[in-house]
Amino acid sequence: MISAILLAAGQSLRMNGENKLTKEINGTPLIVYSIKNILGSAVNELIIVLGHDEKLIKDIVEPNNKIKFVYNDKFKDGVASSIKVGLNNISKKSEAFFICMGDMPNVNQNIYNKMIKSRFNYNKKLFTKNKKEIFVPTYEENEGNPVFFSRFMKEKIMEINDDFGAKKIIKLNNEKTLYIPFKSDGIILDFDTKDDFIVES
């Protein structure tokens, strides 16, 4: 079973009071793109971590039996707190999980599927001690998102604090990390400011 944790609790501090996840691109809220991409992949369950504007975001998401909403009452403490809430709510049957950003609409289902397949193909003939546990997409040698973790990394991730996200875990466990190159820059493009939402005609 493969899980995905979608981080949607942030305050959009660079958007001058507007929540970027509800802002529309061609008539569709930003977070809906991210959700559809995940649900269209081989991911079995999606944990959406809410915080700031909880009800506003929840109301624009169409019901789906793969989706589970959870609330992070410490969302102001940084992204690490949301990651932990998500991890505490994934299925016990989950063998691996993605940590996904709600503001990266160009991470399509093919990216998720390639990462799932890469993990399986790389590890299938290796002894446990030689298997990779972290899978990072790259574009022109730049690390991107989502990051894909084996369930064996859960305890280490639960030790992170503040606003470090998963990058600290990758740095500390580089020998367990496999970097997967992509031709799409979608893995490094996030929407943080109002200018990012300007669609060229």
Residue, then its C-alpha position, 0 to 999 in steps of 0.5 A: m500500500i502506498s500513501a501520500i501526505l498532502l501538506a495544506a495547512g500553511q498560512s500563505l504569508r506571501m499572498n497578502g492575505e489570500n490563501k494560495l491553495t484556494k486561488e484558481i488557475n483556469g477556473t480550478p483551485l490550486i490544491v485541486y490540481s495537486i489532489k487530482n494528480i495524486l488520485g490519478s496515480a497508483v497511490n492508495e490513500l491520501i492524507i490531507v493535512l489542514g490548518h489555516d483556513e481549514k473549512l475553506i479548503k475542505d469545502i472545495v475538495e470533492p469527496n473521495n474514499k481515498i481521502k482522509f482529512v486531518y487537522n494540525d492545531k500547531f500549523k503555525d509551528g512550521v511544516a514539520s508539525s504538519i508532516k508529523v500529523g500526517l504520519n500519525n494518520i497513515s495506514k498501518k498497511s502502508e509500505a511507503f509514503f510521499i510527502c507532497m506540497g499543495d502548491m505544486p500543481n505540475v507534479n502529475q500522476n506520471i511523476y508519482n508512478k515513475m517514483i513508485k516503479s523506480r523504488f520497486n525496480y531498484n530494491k527488488k533484488l537487493f538485501t535489506k541493508n542495501k535497499k534505498e529508503i528515500f527517493v528524490p526527484t531531480y530536474e537538472e540536478n535540482e532536488g524537487n518534490p514530492v519526496f518518497f519514503s519507505r515506512f522504515m524512515k518514519e521514526k527518523i522523520m518524526e524527530i524533525n522540528d520547526d520548518f525543515g521539512a524532509k530536506k534535513i532527513i535526506k541530508l542525514n541519510n544520503e547513503k539511503t537516498l536514490y535520486i530520480p531524474f525527470k525532464s519536467d520542471g514541475i517538480i521544482l515549481d511551486f506557487d508562492t506569490k500572486d505573480d506565479f498565478i499569472v497565466e500567459s495566453 
